[in-house]
Amino acid sequence: MTASDRAFADREDAGIVYTLTRMEKLMEALGHPQNARPLIHAAGTNGKGSTVAFIDQLLQEGGKTTASFTTPSLGERHEQLTFNGVPVSKAIFDKAVELVLPAVQKTEAALGEKVSPFELLTAVVYTASAEILKPDVLIIEAGMGGRLDATNVAFKPAAVVLTSIGTDHAEYLGGTREAVAREKAGIMREGVRCISACGEEADAWLREEAEKTGAFFEPLAGDWSFAEPDMFIWKEESVRLPVPGEHQARNARAALAAVEELVQPKLSALARSSHPGRWEHFTEKVILDTAHNTEAVRELCRLAQTLTNVTFLTAVMRDKPVREMMNLMNQTGEVTVTAMPDARGMTEDEWYREFPELPFTARPAEWVTSQAERDGRTIIITGSHAFIRYMRSELIREQQ
């Protein structure tokens, strides 16, 4: 274990504290690296990662260098930070951890409590951007919520983007869509553009918050349209997106709005953006997707309805609306469930007890291989980022 890895492991027991006290103290100790580069901040229940990917590609092809932070991880921790679309090396990441640790230890001593792994990671991202990478633009995906998320410490971003409003993590964010919307609106800043792809109902709440904050609220313009499965039309141009669905077209339009004061956006750049874990074809008949809440599963099932002979393989956190998600999948295709290496995940016993009608597999990678050879079926593997990361590694191992 490297010193960098140990720094994170030593703080695993810090837990989630939904406050910015530790982050603000830590940023002060570091000299406020979060304000060193022009920043675009994205929050929302779903669509943040895709929107960040679109923004990143638009900026690069507009002549800007970029650093992007996405969360949760689909790979190694250091791969969550990219420079010009490429994950930073472990050496660069470890150097940033080394730069951050003295301030972390100072903050922990002053407050008498540990910094969480996510707070440490966020500080590392801001420090790597300010001190090592020095991109023209830094793009940050919020972790959870907005107002009190560890990423929400920049004084004045170049723009903020709100992608969608659902009830995931509602136990932390207020329990209703309105409460969630107002929490996510906490990334707004006075005098800063806030682009919203959240729809009319949520926009009414968000507009109220923008007026309180003094932010410039911009719902999506009506100058775009969409044609199944992946055609995005903007003004008089069109492009095929690398990810299908109208929700992705909304994300693309939000990305265009976010960058328009920084570059002259090239629509064709959207086609070259990278979206791992979003309708990702591992093979022709095996699709990986990180849909892990009701809203995302509903969109996934809409896409799946364009296919024939669909079977879902999923593992789900027990604190999600599991029955609602299973009902959506059952209405679309066959469903097989499995367990995942996470303490929050549904266990084999829990699946059998609560969903006795659903087939369970204890060997998901072997199951996928056998099912993919069965009468031309398409296998859609869906669940949390951790589950998709696990399944990708298991499928690669199965192929070797």
C-alpha positions in Angstrom: 0.0 0.0 0.0 1.4 3.4 -1.0 1.4 6.4 1.3 -1.4 7.9 -0.8 -3.5 4.7 -0.5 -2.8 4.7 3.2 -4.0 8.3 3.6 -7.4 7.3 2.2 -7.6 4.0 4.1 -6.8 5.7 7.4 -9.9 7.9 7.0 -12.5 5.3 6.0 -14.1 5.5 9.4 -14.7 9.3 9.2 -18.2 8.8 7.9 -20.5 11.2 6.0 -20.9 14.5 7.8 -23.2 16.7 5.7 -21.6 20.0 6.4 -18.9 22.1 4.7 -17.0 22.9 7.9 -14.1 20.6 7.3 -13.8 21.4 3.6 -13.9 25.1 4.1 -11.2 24.8 6.8 -9.1 22.6 4.6 -9.4 24.8 1.6 -8.3 27.8 3.7 -5.3 25.8 4.9 -4.4 25.0 1.3 -4.7 28.6 0.1 -8.0 28.1 -1.7 -6.9 26.0 -4.7 -10.6 25.6 -5.7 -10.5 29.2 -7.0 -7.3 28.9 -9.0 -8.8 27.9 -12.4 -12.0 28.7 -14.2 -14.5 26.1 -13.0 -17.8 24.5 -14.3 -19.7 22.8 -11.5 -22.4 20.1 -12.3 -24.9 18.7 -9.9 -28.1 16.7 -10.4 -29.7 13.4 -9.6 -28.8 11.8 -12.9 -26.9 12.9 -16.0 -24.0 14.7 -14.2 -21.3 12.4 -15.6 -22.6 12.5 -19.1 -22.9 16.3 -19.1 -19.3 16.6 -17.7 -18.1 14.3 -20.6 -19.9 16.5 -23.2 -18.5 19.7 -21.6 -15.0 18.3 -21.5 -15.0 17.3 -25.2 -16.6 20.6 -26.3 -13.9 22.6 -24.5 -11.0 20.5 -25.8 -12.2 20.8 -29.4 -12.7 24.5 -28.7 -9.0 24.9 -28.0 -9.0 24.7 -24.2 -7.1 22.3 -21.9 -9.3 20.6 -19.4 -9.2 18.7 -16.1 -12.4 16.8 -15.1 -13.4 15.1 -11.9 -16.2 12.5 -12.0 -17.7 10.5 -9.1 -18.2 7.7 -8.2 -15.3 5.8 -9.8 -15.6 3.2 -12.5 -11.9 2.4 -12.2 -9.1 3.2 -9.8 -9.4 6.3 -7.6 -6.8 8.3 -9.5 -8.7 7.7 -12.7 -11.5 9.9 -11.5 -9.4 12.9 -12.4 -8.6 13.4 -16.1 -6.5 15.9 -18.0 -7.6 16.5 -21.6 -9.8 13.4 -21.3 -7.0 11.0 -20.1 -6.9 9.8 -16.5 -4.0 11.3 -14.6 -1.1 8.9 -13.7 -0.9 7.4 -10.2 2.3 9.3 -9.8 0.6 12.7 -10.4 -2.2 11.8 -8.1 0.2 10.6 -5.4 2.1 13.9 -5.7 -1.1 15.8 -5.1 -1.9 13.7 -2.1 1.5 14.5 -0.7 0.9 18.3 -1.2 -2.5 18.1 0.5 -1.6 15.9 3.6 0.0 18.6 5.8 -3.1 20.8 5.5 -5.3 17.8 6.1 -3.4 16.9 9.3 -3.5 20.6 10.4 -7.3 20.7 9.8 -7.9 17.4 11.6 -5.9 18.6 14.6 -7.8 21.9 14.7 -11.2 20.3 14.5 -10.5 17.2 16.5 -12.0 14.9 13.7 -10.9 13.2 10.6 -11.4 14.4 7.1 -13.5 11.9 5.1 -12.1 10.1 2.1 -14.3 12.1 -0.3 -13.2 15.4 1.3 -9.6 14.3 0.9 -10.2 13.3 -2.7 -11.9 16.6 -3.5 -9.0 18.5 -2.0 -6.5 16.4 -4.0 -8.5 17.2 -7.2 -8.5 21.0 -6.5 -4.8 20.9 -5.6 -3.7 18.8 -8.6 -5.6 21.2 -10.8 -4.1 24.4 -9.2 -0.5 23.2 -8.7 0.2 20.5 -11.2 -2.2 20.3 -14.2 -3.1 24.0 -14.5 -5.9 23.4 -17.1 -7.7 26.3 -18.8 -10.9 25.0 -17.3 -11.7 22.6 -14.5 -15.0 20.6 -14.6 -16.3 19.2 -11.3 -19.1 16.7 -10.8 -20.8 17.0 -7.4 -20.9 13.9 -5.2 -24.3 14.1 -3.5 -26.7 17.0 -3.3 -25.1 20.4 -3.9 -25.4 22.9 -1.1 -23.3 20.9 1.4 -21.4 18.7 -1.0 -17.6 18.7 -0.5 -17.1 20.0 -4.0 -19.2 23.1 -3.3 -16.4 25.4 -2.1 -15.5 27.5 -5.2 -16.2 31.2 -4.7 -17.3 32.1 -8.2 -17.4 29.4 -10.9 -17.6 30.2 -14.6 -20.9 28.4 -14.8 -23.0 25.8 -12.9 -25.2 23.1 -14.4 -28.2 21.3 -12.9 -29.0 18.2 -14.9 -32.0 16.5 -13.3 -34.0 16.3 -10.1 -35.1 13.0 -8.5 -35.4 11.6 -5.0 -32.1 9.6 -4.8 -30.3 10.2 -1.5 -33.6 11.9 -0.3 -32.8 10.8 3.3 -30.0 13.4 3.2 -31.6 16.0 1.0 -35.0 16.5 2.4 -37.3 13.7 1.2 -39.2 15.4 -1.7 -38.2 16.5 -5.2 -38.7 20.1 -4.2 -36.4 19.7 -1.2 -33.8 17.9 -3.4 -34.0 20.7 -6.0 -33.4 23.4 -3.4 -30.4 21.5 -2.0 -28.9 21.1 -5.4 -29.5 24.8 -6.1 -27.0 25.4 -3.4 -24.2 25.3 -6.0 -25.6 28.6 -7.5 -23.5 31.7 -7.0 -24.4 35.4 -7.3 -23.7 36.7 -10.8 -23.0 33.2 -12.2 -25.0 31.5 -14.9 -27.0 28.5 -13.8 -28.0 26.2 -16.7 -30.9 23.9 -15.9 -32.0 20.8 -17.8 -34.3 19.8 -15.0 -37.7 20.5 -16.6 -40.5 22.9 -15.8 -41.6 21.7 -12.4 -38.1 21.7 -10.9 -37.2 24.9 -12.8 -39.9 26.8 -10.8 -38.2 25.9 -7.5 -34.8 26.5 -9.0 -35.7 29.9 -10.3 -36.8 31.0 -6.8 -33.5 29.9 -5.4 -31.6 31.7 -8.2 -33.5 34.9 -7.3 -32.5 34.6 -3.7 -28.9 34.0 -4.6 -28.6 36.5 -7.4 -27.6 33.8 -10.0 -28.5 34.1 -13.6 -31.0 31.3 -14.2 -31.1 29.8 -17.7 -33.5 26.9 -18.4 -32.7 25.0 -21.6 -33.5 27.0 -24.8 -36.1 25.5 -27.1 -33.7 25.5 -30.1 -33.0 21.7 -30.1 -34.8 18.5 -30.8 -34.1 14.7 -30.8 -34.8 11.8 -33.0 -34.5 8.2 -31.8 -32.3 6.6 -30.9 -29.4 9.1 -30.7 -29.8 12.0 -33.1 -29.4 15.5 -31.5 -30.5 18.4 -33.6 -29.5 21.9 -32.6 -30.4 24.9 -34.7 -29.7 23.7 -38.3 -27.1 21.1 -37.4 -27.4 17.5 -36.2 -25.0 14.9 -34.7 -25.3 11.3 -33.5 -24.5 11.1 -29.8 -22.4 8.3 -28.5 -25.1 7.5 -25.9 -28.8 7.1 -26.9 -31.9 8.6 -25.4 -33.7 12.0 -25.2 -32.3 12.5 -21.7 -28.8 12.5 -23.2 -29.8 15.1 -25.8 -30.9 17.3 -22.9 -27.5 16.8 -21.3 -25.8 17.7 -24.6 -27.8 20.9 -24.9 -26.9 21.8 -21.3 -23.3 21.2 -22.0 -23.4 23.5 -25.1 -24.9 26.3 -22.9 -22.3 25.8 -20.2 -19.4 26.3 -22.6 -20.8 29.0 -24.9 -19.0 31.9 -23.1 -15.7 30.1 -23.0 -15.4 28.6 -26.6 -17.2 28.6 -29.9 -18.7 25.1 -29.5 -18.4 22.5 -32.4 -21.5 20.3 -32.4 -19.5 17.4 -33.9 -17.4 17.3 -30.7 -20.3 15.7 -28.9 -20.0 12.6 -31.0 -16.4 12.1 -29.8 -17.2 12.3 -26.1 -16.5 9.3 -23.9 -19.2 7.8 -21.6 -18.1 4.7 -19.8 -20.9 2.9 -17.9 -23.6 4.7 -19.9 -25.3 2.2 -22.3 -21.7 0.9 -22.8 -21.4 -2.0 -25.2 -19.0 -4.4 -23.6 -19.8 -6.7 -26.5 -22.4 -6.5 -29.2 -24.9 -8.3 -26.9 -23.7 -7.2 -23.4 -24.5 -3.6 -22.3 -23.2 -2.0 -19.0 -25.2 0.8 -17.5 -24.9 2.6 -14.1 -28.7 3.1 -13.7 -29.1 2.7 -9.9 -32.2 4.7 -9.0 -35.8 4.8 -10.1 -35.4 7.7 -12.6 -32.3 6.2 -14.2 -33.9 2.7 -14.4 -37.0 4.2 -16.1 -34.8 5.8 -18.8 -32.8 2.6 -19.2 -36.0 0.6 -19.7 -37.2 3.1 -22.4 -34.0 2.4 -24.3 -34.3 -1.4 -23.7 -37.7 -1.4 -25.3 -36.1 -0.7 -28.6 -34.4 -4.1 -28.4 -35.8 -7.7 -28.5 -35.1 -10.6 -26.1 -33.7 -8.4 -23.2 -32.5 -9.9 -19.9 -31.4 -7.6 -17.1 -28.8 -8.6 -14.6 -28.7 -6.4 -11.5 -27.5 -6.0 -8.0 -29.1 -3.2 -5.9 -28.4 -1.4 -2.7 -31.1 -2.3 -0.1 -31.7 1.4 0.7 -32.9 2.1 -2.9 -36.6 1.7 -4.0 -35.8 -1.9 -5.0 -39.4 -3.1 -5.7 -40.2 -0.1 -7.9 -36.9 -0.7 -9.9 -37.6 -4.4 -10.3 -41.1 -3.7 -11.5 -39.8 -1.4 -14.2 -37.3 -4.1 -15.4 -39.9 -6.9 -15.2 -42.2 -4.9 -17.5 -39.4 -4.7 -20.1 -37.6 -8.0 -20.1 -36.5 -10.9 -18.0 -34.6 -10.2 -14.7 -31.9 -12.1 -12.9 -30.4 -10.7 -9.7 -27.1 -11.2 -7.9 -25.2 -10.0 -4.9 -22.4 -7.5 -5.0 -19.3 -7.0 -2.8 -20.7 -4.1 -0.9 -22.2 -4.1 2.6 -25.1 -2.0 1.5 -26.0 -4.4 -1.3 -28.9 -6.9 -1.3 -27.7 -10.3 -0.2 -28.7 -13.7 -1.6 -30.9 -14.3 1.4 -32.6 -10.9 1.1 -33.3 -11.5 -2.6 -34.8 -14.9 -1.9 -36.9 -13.6 1.0 -38.2 -10.4 -0.7 -38.2 -11.4 -4.4 -38.6 -15.2 -4.5 -39.8 -15.1 -8.1 -36.6 -13.6 -9.4 -33.8 -16.0 -10.4 -30.5 -15.5 -8.5 -27.0 -16.2 -9.7 -24.0 -16.4 -7.5 -21.6 -16.5 -10.5 -22.7 -13.4 -12.5 -19.8 -13.4 -15.0 -20.3 -17.0 -15.9 -24.1 -16.4 -16.1 -23.6 -13.5 -18.6 -21.4 -15.7 -20.8 -23.9 -18.5 -20.9 -26.9 -16.2 -21.4 -25.3 -14.1 -24.2 -25.1 -17.3 -26.3 -28.8 -18.0 -25.8 -31.1 -17.3 -28.7 -29.6 -13.9 -29.5 -30.5 -12.3 -26.2 -29.2 -8.9 -25.1 -27.9 -8.8 -21.6 -28.2 -5.4 -19.8 -26.0 -5.3 -16.7 -27.2 -2.4 -14.5 -26.6 -1.2 -10.9 -24.3 1.1 -9.0 -20.9 2.3 -10.2 -19.3 -0.2 -7.8 -21.3 -3.1 -9.3 -20.5 -2.1 -12.9 -16.8 -1.7 -12.0 -16.9 -5.2 -10.4 -18.7 -6.8 -13.4 -16.4 -5.3 -16.0 -13.4 -6.7 -14.2 -15.1 -10.1 -13.8 -16.1 -10.2 -17.5 -12.6 -9.4 -18.6 -11.3 -12.2 -16.3 -13.9 -14.6 -17.8 -12.7 -13.8 -21.3 -9.0 -14.5 -20.5 
